[in-house]
């Protein structure tokens, strides 16, 4: 029931925004800010083909209104798809392709390896975000945990990148990057608490068994990644190098 009420509110807000963008289009007035970055894949997709159907003499206000309308339509489509497991799976598949393209586009080899290693857990976290509506009243709690987990991934990627970039010659003499390893261990300990909370929420969820199974799959991926990171940190600390060996 709460999910239906929330969905109605979302549709109402988006409809109002759509009407506002239509008014701007009719007036032909508006402000266009060139160079504005867009990170949301749904918004990127909405921006493709913007301006089709407009004359070459279209005003900045008309272009801005068209862009706003396309973004709103994309967000509405996404919200509707998030209402069913089938729709969420479609979003997951699309995001997986986008994230793999992101990894392939990274030029720095050490950073690319770090992203590739943690891509599955990145996917799992974003999939939990997509499931917010499916878990009913527990959605805000699941989303908050997933967001915090995602922030920790950014930090572990940076730490793992430093480990991957450590040259063999330097590692031979001074050993591994103990600072980066310690950072990873701290994030892993925090994430273990988040995983425990997610397991608890899964047990409390009044959602369907299908949704619970989807949650469990993501939680397992997150758990496996924490084990990998813990082993990476331990191995890095054990890499003492010649200088470290002499000072034992």
MARGU-801607 format. One record per residue (C-alpha): residue number from 1; chain; x, y, z. Coordinates in Angstrom, 2 decimals, m for minus. Example, Ala and Ser with C-alpha at 12.3 -4.5 7.8 and 13.67 -1.06 7.14 Angstrom:
REC   i ch      c1      c2      c3
REC   1  A   12.30   m4.50    7.80
REC   2  A   13.67   m1.06    7.14
***
This chain:
REC   i ch      c1      c2      c3
REC   1  A    0.00    0.00    0.00
REC   2  A    2.80    2.39    0.93
REC   3  A    4.55    1.53   m2.33
REC   4  A    1.44    2.51   m4.33
REC   5  A    1.13    5.80   m2.45
REC   6  A    4.80    6.56   m3.05
REC   7  A    4.45    5.75   m6.74
REC   8  A    1.45    8.07   m7.06
REC   9  A    3.45   10.88   m5.48
REC  10  A    6.33   10.29   m7.88
REC  11  A    4.04   10.33  m10.90
REC  12  A    2.32   13.50   m9.65
REC  13  A    5.63   15.32   m9.13
REC  14  A    6.98   14.25  m12.51
REC  15  A    3.74   15.25  m14.21
REC  16  A    3.93   18.72  m12.65
REC  17  A    7.55   19.07  m13.77
REC  18  A    6.54   17.98  m17.25
REC  19  A    3.85   20.66  m17.36
REC  20  A    6.38   23.26  m16.20
REC  21  A    8.81   22.27  m18.96
REC  22  A    5.97   22.46  m21.50
REC  23  A    5.19   26.01  m20.37
REC  24  A    8.81   27.01  m20.88
REC  25  A    8.73   25.47  m24.34
REC  26  A    5.59   27.41  m25.26
REC  27  A    7.09   30.68  m24.06
REC  28  A   10.36   30.07  m25.92
REC  29  A   12.29   31.49  m22.97
REC  30  A   14.86   29.92  m20.69
REC  31  A   18.46   29.73  m19.56
REC  32  A   20.90   27.23  m21.00
REC  33  A   24.07   26.49  m19.06
REC  34  A   26.66   25.00  m21.43
REC  35  A   29.08   22.48  m20.05
REC  36  A   26.80   21.11  m17.34
REC  37  A   27.95   17.60  m16.45
REC  38  A   25.46   14.72  m16.38
REC  39  A   26.41   11.58  m14.47
REC  40  A   23.11    9.68  m14.35
REC  41  A   22.97    7.08  m17.17
REC  42  A   19.20    7.57  m17.46
REC  43  A   19.69   11.28  m18.00
REC  44  A   22.47   10.64  m20.51
REC  45  A   20.15    8.40  m22.45
REC  46  A   17.40   10.99  m22.29
REC  47  A   19.73   13.62  m23.71
REC  48  A   20.47   11.62  m26.84
REC  49  A   18.69   12.97  m29.87
REC  50  A   17.71   16.15  m28.05
REC  51  A   16.40   18.76  m30.41
REC  52  A   14.90   16.42  m32.95
REC  53  A   11.71   17.90  m34.34
REC  54  A   12.83   21.45  m33.58
REC  55  A   13.65   23.89  m36.32
REC  56  A   17.23   25.06  m36.75
REC  57  A   16.07   28.45  m35.49
REC  58  A   14.90   27.02  m32.14
REC  59  A   15.56   29.32  m29.21
REC  60  A   17.67   28.27  m26.19
REC  61  A   14.43   28.17  m24.19
REC  62  A   12.84   25.70  m26.61
REC  63  A   15.93   23.48  m26.53
REC  64  A   16.03   23.59  m22.72
REC  65  A   12.35   22.68  m22.54
REC  66  A   12.88   19.73  m24.86
REC  67  A   15.81   18.52  m22.77
REC  68  A   13.81   18.85  m19.55
REC  69  A   10.90   16.93  m21.04
REC  70  A   13.15   14.08  m22.17
REC  71  A   14.86   13.85  m18.79
REC  72  A   11.49   13.76  m16.99
REC  73  A   10.21   11.07  m19.36
REC  74  A   13.34    8.97  m18.77
REC  75  A   13.02    9.27  m15.00
REC  76  A    9.34    8.32  m15.15
REC  77  A   10.15    5.26  m17.26
REC  78  A   12.80    4.24  m14.75
REC  79  A   10.45    4.66  m11.78
REC  80  A    7.83    2.51  m13.49
REC  81  A   10.35   m0.23  m14.26
REC  82  A   11.52   m0.26  m10.64
REC  83  A    8.06   m1.44   m9.57
REC  84  A    8.60   m5.04  m10.77
REC  85  A   11.42   m7.60  m10.53
REC  86  A   11.40   m7.91  m14.32
REC  87  A   11.86   m4.16  m14.76
REC  88  A   14.69   m4.11  m12.21
REC  89  A   16.46   m6.94  m14.05
REC  90  A   16.26   m4.89  m17.26
REC  91  A   17.81   m1.91  m15.48
REC  92  A   20.52   m4.15  m14.05
REC  93  A   21.47   m5.47  m17.48
REC  94  A   21.62   m1.97  m18.96
REC  95  A   23.73   m0.67  m16.08
REC  96  A   26.09   m3.65  m16.35
REC  97  A   26.81   m2.76  m19.97
REC  98  A   27.36    0.92  m19.13
REC  99  A   29.71    0.12  m16.24
REC 100  A   31.76   m2.28  m18.36
REC 101  A   32.11    0.41  m21.02
REC 102  A   33.25    2.79  m18.28
REC 103  A   35.98    0.36  m17.20
REC 104  A   37.16   m0.22  m20.77
REC 105  A   37.46    3.54  m21.31
REC 106  A   39.88    4.01  m18.38
REC 107  A   43.40    4.69  m19.70
REC 108  A   45.38    4.21  m16.50
REC 109  A   46.12    0.48  m16.25
REC 110  A   46.34    0.35  m12.46
REC 111  A   43.04    2.18  m12.07
REC 112  A   41.42    0.02  m14.72
REC 113  A   42.45   m3.16  m12.89
REC 114  A   41.12   m1.77   m9.60
REC 115  A   37.78   m0.89  m11.20
REC 116  A   37.59   m4.27  m12.95
REC 117  A   38.26   m6.12   m9.69
REC 118  A   35.51   m4.21   m7.88
REC 119  A   33.02   m3.98  m10.73
REC 120  A   30.82   m6.81   m9.44
REC 121  A   30.37   m5.24   m6.03
REC 122  A   29.69   m1.88   m7.66
REC 123  A   26.97   m3.58   m9.66
REC 124  A   25.53   m5.27   m6.57
REC 125  A   25.26   m1.96   m4.72
REC 126  A   23.52   m0.18   m7.61
REC 127  A   21.17   m3.14   m7.98
REC 128  A   20.14   m2.74   m4.35
REC 129  A   19.42    0.92   m5.06
REC 130  A   17.17   m0.13   m7.94
REC 131  A   15.30   m2.48   m5.58
REC 132  A   14.30    0.28   m3.18
REC 133  A   10.64    0.21   m4.23
REC 134  A   10.43   m3.60   m4.27
REC 135  A   11.31   m3.91   m0.57
REC 136  A    8.45   m1.64    0.51
REC 137  A    8.79    0.31    3.74
REC 138  A   12.38   m0.86    4.24
REC 139  A   13.42    0.86    1.01
REC 140  A   14.88    4.03    2.59
REC 141  A   17.04    1.95    4.97
REC 142  A   18.30   m0.29    2.18
REC 143  A   19.05    2.75    0.03
REC 144  A   20.98    4.48    2.82
REC 145  A   23.14    1.42    3.44
REC 146  A   23.75    0.97   m0.29
REC 147  A   24.78    4.62   m0.66
REC 148  A   27.26    4.38    2.22
REC 149  A   28.59    1.13    0.79
REC 150  A   29.03    2.81   m2.58
REC 151  A   31.04    5.61   m0.98
REC 152  A   33.34    3.02    0.61
REC 153  A   33.87    1.38   m2.79
REC 154  A   35.21    4.66   m4.15
REC 155  A   37.77    4.68   m1.34
REC 156  A   38.78    1.02   m1.71
REC 157  A   39.19    1.51   m5.46
REC 158  A   41.60    4.39   m4.82
REC 159  A   43.53    2.30   m2.28
REC 160  A   43.67   m0.75   m4.55
REC 161  A   44.81    1.47   m7.43
REC 162  A   47.82    2.55   m5.34
REC 163  A   48.59   m1.10   m4.64
REC 164  A   48.26   m2.05   m8.32
REC 165  A   50.49    0.87   m9.34
REC 166  A   53.32   m0.08   m6.97
REC 167  A   56.18   m1.10   m9.21
REC 168  A   57.99   m4.40   m8.80
REC 169  A   61.34   m2.73   m8.12
REC 170  A   59.93   m0.60   m5.31
REC 171  A   57.98   m3.53   m3.89
REC 172  A   61.15   m5.63   m3.91
REC 173  A   63.02   m3.15   m1.72
REC 174  A   60.41   m1.45    0.50
REC 175  A   57.56   m3.95    0.34
REC 176  A   53.85   m3.31   m0.05
REC 177  A   51.78   m0.19    0.55
REC 178  A   50.85   m0.62    4.20
REC 179  A   48.88    2.64    4.31
REC 180  A   46.64    1.56    1.44
REC 181  A   46.23   m1.88    3.00
REC 182  A   45.15   m0.34    6.31
REC 183  A   42.62    1.88    4.54
REC 184  A   41.13   m1.18    2.86
REC 185  A   40.90   m3.06    6.16
REC 186  A   39.07   m0.15    7.78
REC 187  A   36.52    0.02    4.96
REC 188  A   36.06   m3.76    5.06
REC 189  A   35.29   m3.68    8.78
REC 190  A   32.70   m0.95    8.25
REC 191  A   31.16   m2.83    5.34
REC 192  A   30.83   m6.00    7.38
REC 193  A   28.50   m4.11    9.71
REC 194  A   26.49   m2.88    6.73
REC 195  A   26.19   m6.39    5.35
REC 196  A   24.90   m7.63    8.71
REC 197  A   22.28   m4.89    8.67
REC 198  A   21.26   m5.79    5.12
REC 199  A   20.82   m9.43    6.14
REC 200  A   18.64   m8.30    9.01
REC 201  A   16.51   m6.13    6.73
REC 202  A   16.16   m9.00    4.29
REC 203  A   14.78  m11.20    7.07
REC 204  A   12.36   m8.47    8.17
REC 205  A   11.21   m7.66    4.62
REC 206  A    7.56   m8.47    3.88
REC 207  A    8.42   m8.62    0.16
REC 208  A    8.10  m11.70   m2.05
REC 209  A   10.52  m14.63   m1.94
REC 210  A   11.70  m13.64   m5.41
REC 211  A   12.76  m10.21   m4.15
REC 212  A   14.39  m11.74   m1.07
REC 213  A   16.38  m14.05   m3.34
REC 214  A   17.50  m11.07   m5.43
REC 215  A   18.65   m9.30   m2.27
REC 216  A   20.51  m12.40   m1.08
REC 217  A   22.43  m12.67   m4.35
REC 218  A   23.62   m9.07   m4.03
REC 219  A   24.54   m9.47   m0.37
REC 220  A   26.62  m12.57   m1.19
REC 221  A   28.50  m10.66   m3.89
REC 222  A   29.22   m7.87   m1.41
REC 223  A   30.43  m10.42    1.16
REC 224  A   32.72  m12.15   m1.34
REC 225  A   34.28   m8.82   m2.30
REC 226  A   35.02   m7.99    1.33
REC 227  A   36.82  m11.31    1.69
REC 228  A   38.89  m10.57   m1.43
REC 229  A   39.79   m7.10   m0.18
REC 230  A   40.74   m8.43    3.25
REC 231  A   43.08  m11.01    1.68
REC 232  A   44.55   m8.32   m0.59
REC 233  A   45.27   m6.07    2.41
REC 234  A   46.83   m8.91    4.41
REC 235  A   49.02   m9.93    1.48
REC 236  A   50.14   m6.33    0.98
REC 237  A   51.13   m5.99    4.63
REC 238  A   53.07   m9.24    4.50
REC 239  A   55.10   m7.97    1.53
REC 240  A   57.96   m6.52    3.59
REC 241  A   60.64   m6.09    0.93
REC 242  A   64.41   m6.34    1.43
REC 243  A   64.58   m3.29    3.71
REC 244  A   61.70   m4.52    5.83
REC 245  A   63.31   m7.96    6.09
REC 246  A   66.63   m6.47    7.23
REC 247  A   64.90   m4.43    9.95
REC 248  A   63.04   m7.43   11.42
***
